[in-house]
Amino acid sequence: MLEPLLNQLNEMRIILASSSKQRATLLRSTKLKFEIFPSSFEENLDPKELPFSDFVEKTAIGKLNDVFEQLKNDQRKPDIIIGVDTMVAYNGRMYGKPKTKEDAIKTITDLTQSGIPNQVYTGVAIRYKDYIHKFTEVTTVYMEKLEREEILAYVETGEPMGKAGGYGIQGDRQYVCDQDRRRRE
């Protein structure tokens, strides 16, 4: 049913403004042909100054615009550029990618100890010609209560690094997320 649209899109030069392996894997699952061009946008917006959805959308637009500027003089200009940003919100605070192992331990401890779910905010910005469409998806995630030893072992795998909130529901160690609770809701 969508094959004619996919064929038409695959005639275009589509750029994913990201170095995220998870985002590339997700986009590949759509059978869409695209190039990866990591953004050098400095992610320095203050999360305390913006609503969470505005924060991730503005960051996604910043990544998209950075790549647009880098490629605007290319012989074959991109037709579509996709920028994405993800943050985890918990207890009124926003969590990005842990910068150190200690930061990852604190983040995972915060998210797994109370039984209160966190929200994953993903801002998406898509540029087509001179039009930018933006939106935010919010996913509620319930975390397993983990013992300190489990948190330390999880952090030692390296998986929390490079992921907002220190986890990914598509990761190898999905036990961090409460799978049974996700199925019930």
C-alpha positions as CSV (number, residue, x, y, z in Angstrom):
1,M,0.0,0.0,0.0
2,L,2.8,2.5,0.8
3,E,5.2,1.0,-1.7
4,P,4.6,3.7,-4.4
5,L,5.4,6.4,-1.8
6,L,8.5,4.5,-0.6
7,N,9.7,4.3,-4.2
8,Q,9.2,8.0,-4.6
9,L,11.0,8.8,-1.4
10,N,13.9,6.5,-2.3
11,E,14.5,8.7,-5.4
12,M,15.3,11.6,-3.1
13,R,18.5,12.3,-1.2
14,I,17.5,11.8,2.5
15,I,19.9,12.7,5.3
16,L,19.7,11.5,8.9
17,A,21.4,14.3,10.9
18,S,22.6,11.9,13.6
19,S,25.4,9.5,14.6
20,S,23.0,7.3,16.6
21,K,23.1,3.7,15.6
22,Q,19.7,3.1,17.2
23,R,18.1,5.8,15.1
24,A,19.8,4.5,11.9
25,T,18.6,1.0,12.7
26,L,15.0,2.2,13.3
27,L,15.0,4.2,10.1
28,R,16.4,1.3,8.1
29,S,13.5,-0.9,9.3
30,T,11.2,1.3,7.1
31,K,13.2,0.3,4.0
32,L,13.9,4.0,3.4
33,K,17.2,4.8,1.7
34,F,19.2,7.5,3.5
35,E,22.6,8.8,4.3
36,I,24.0,9.4,7.8
37,F,25.5,12.8,8.3
38,P,26.3,13.5,12.0
39,S,25.5,17.0,13.2
40,S,28.0,19.1,15.0
41,F,25.3,21.2,16.6
42,E,26.4,22.2,20.1
43,E,23.7,20.8,22.4
44,N,23.8,23.6,25.0
45,L,20.2,24.6,25.4
46,D,19.2,24.9,29.1
47,P,16.5,22.3,29.8
48,K,15.4,24.3,32.8
49,E,14.3,27.2,30.5
50,L,12.0,25.2,28.2
51,P,9.1,22.7,28.4
52,F,10.5,19.3,27.7
53,S,8.8,18.9,24.3
54,D,10.1,22.4,23.2
55,F,13.6,21.4,24.3
56,V,13.8,18.2,22.2
57,E,12.2,19.9,19.2
58,K,14.6,22.9,19.3
59,T,17.5,20.6,19.6
60,A,16.3,18.4,16.7
61,I,15.9,21.6,14.6
62,G,19.4,22.7,15.6
63,K,20.9,19.4,14.4
64,L,18.9,19.6,11.2
65,N,19.9,23.2,10.5
66,D,23.5,22.5,11.2
67,V,23.6,19.7,8.7
68,F,21.6,21.8,6.2
69,E,24.2,24.5,6.4
70,Q,27.1,22.0,6.0
71,L,25.4,20.5,2.9
72,K,23.8,23.5,1.2
73,N,26.6,24.0,-1.3
74,D,26.8,20.3,-2.2
75,Q,26.4,19.5,-5.9
76,R,23.5,17.2,-5.0
77,K,21.6,19.0,-2.2
78,P,19.6,17.0,0.2
79,D,15.8,16.8,-0.5
80,I,14.9,15.8,3.1
81,I,16.9,16.2,6.3
82,I,15.8,14.5,9.5
83,G,16.9,15.7,13.0
84,V,16.0,13.9,16.2
85,D,16.7,14.4,19.9
86,T,15.7,12.3,22.9
87,M,15.7,13.1,26.6
88,V,14.2,11.3,29.6
89,A,12.1,13.2,32.1
90,Y,11.6,12.0,35.6
91,N,10.4,13.8,38.7
92,G,10.5,17.2,37.0
93,R,14.1,16.8,35.8
94,M,15.5,16.1,32.4
95,Y,18.2,13.4,31.8
96,G,20.4,13.3,28.8
97,K,23.2,11.0,27.9
98,P,25.4,10.2,30.9
99,K,28.8,11.8,30.5
100,T,30.7,9.5,33.0
101,K,30.1,6.1,34.6
102,E,29.3,7.9,37.9
103,D,26.7,10.0,36.1
104,A,25.2,6.8,34.6
105,I,25.1,5.1,38.0
106,K,23.3,8.1,39.5
107,T,20.9,8.4,36.6
108,I,20.0,4.7,36.6
109,T,19.6,4.7,40.4
110,D,17.3,7.7,40.2
111,L,15.1,6.1,37.5
112,T,14.9,2.6,39.0
113,Q,14.4,3.1,42.7
114,S,11.0,4.7,43.2
115,G,8.7,2.7,40.9
116,I,7.5,6.0,39.4
117,P,7.6,5.8,35.6
118,N,9.7,8.2,33.5
119,Q,8.8,9.8,30.2
120,V,10.9,9.6,27.1
121,Y,10.6,12.7,24.9
122,T,11.7,12.4,21.3
123,G,11.6,15.5,19.2
124,V,11.7,15.1,15.5
125,A,12.3,17.8,12.8
126,I,12.0,17.1,9.1
127,R,13.1,19.6,6.5
128,Y,11.7,19.3,3.0
129,K,12.6,22.2,0.7
130,D,12.1,25.3,2.9
131,Y,9.5,23.8,5.2
132,I,10.3,22.3,8.6
133,H,7.8,19.9,10.2
134,K,8.4,19.2,13.9
135,F,6.7,17.0,16.5
136,T,7.3,15.3,19.8
137,E,6.5,11.8,20.8
138,V,6.3,10.9,24.5
139,T,6.6,7.4,25.8
140,T,6.0,6.3,29.4
141,V,8.5,3.7,30.6
142,Y,8.4,1.7,33.9
143,M,11.7,0.7,35.2
144,E,12.6,-2.5,37.1
145,K,13.8,-1.9,40.7
146,L,17.5,-2.8,40.5
147,E,20.0,-3.5,43.3
148,R,23.2,-1.5,43.4
149,E,25.2,-4.5,42.1
150,E,22.9,-4.8,39.1
151,I,23.2,-1.1,38.3
152,L,27.0,-1.3,38.6
153,A,27.1,-4.4,36.3
154,Y,24.8,-2.7,33.8
155,V,27.0,0.4,33.7
156,E,30.1,-1.7,33.2
157,T,28.6,-3.0,30.0
158,G,28.9,0.5,28.5
159,E,25.3,0.3,27.3
160,P,24.1,3.4,29.3
161,M,26.7,5.7,27.6
162,G,25.3,7.5,24.6
163,K,21.7,6.9,25.5
164,A,19.3,9.5,27.0
165,G,18.6,8.4,30.6
166,G,21.2,5.7,30.3
167,Y,19.0,3.1,28.8
168,G,17.2,2.1,25.5
169,I,14.1,0.0,25.4
170,Q,15.6,-1.6,22.3
171,G,19.0,-2.3,24.0
172,D,20.6,-5.7,24.8
173,R,19.8,-5.3,28.5
174,Q,16.1,-4.6,28.3
175,Y,15.7,-5.9,31.9
176,V,16.2,-2.4,33.0
177,C,12.7,-1.6,31.7
178,D,9.8,-3.4,33.4
179,Q,8.8,-5.7,30.4
180,D,5.8,-7.2,32.3
181,R,4.3,-3.8,33.1
182,R,4.8,-2.7,29.5
183,R,2.8,-5.7,28.3
184,R,0.0,-5.0,30.7
185,E,-0.6,-1.4,29.7
